[in-house]
């Protein structure tokens, strides 16, 4: 009797384990996107060149992530998005993304600071 019940419950336990692993992978990728967007927004607000900002975001983001820079004259906005396959080769993909914004520092933009450093 115990063997039959174990045979029925074991696939359910494996599905629960796979779901838990997938959830951890997706949450981890989401947190990496949040960190990458925040780090890139802070760098852009300091006046770093776009190539440096994109490089910093790429270093912190999950593999294959796409970074979009935007904003107006007073603020910057960075969006990092990635497609994650939480169960490896299985055909299930989850899109995670994060957006961060920051106000440009006056010293970072000579037009805003009245002529730049003296």
C-alpha positions, 0 to 999 in steps of 0.5 A: 500500500505504501508503494502505491501512494508514494508512486502517486505523490512523487510526481506531485512533489516533483512538480512542486519542486520544479515550481519552487525552483522556477519561482526562485529563478524568476525572482532572482532575475527580477532583482538583477533587473532592479539592481541594473536599472538602479545602478544605471540610473544613478550613473546617468544622473551623475553625467556618465557617458551613455556607453558607460551607463549601458556597460554598467547595466549590462554587468548587473543585468541577467544575460540577454537583457535589454537596456533603454535609456530615456528621460528629459532634461531634468531626469533620466529613466532607465529600463532593463528587461530580460526574458528568462527561461526558469525551467531551462530547456522547457519552452516557458519564458517569463519577461521581467523588467524594472525601471528606475529614474533619477534627477540629474545632478546639477554638476553633471549638466553644465546647462543646468548648473549655470556654466559648469565648474569653475 
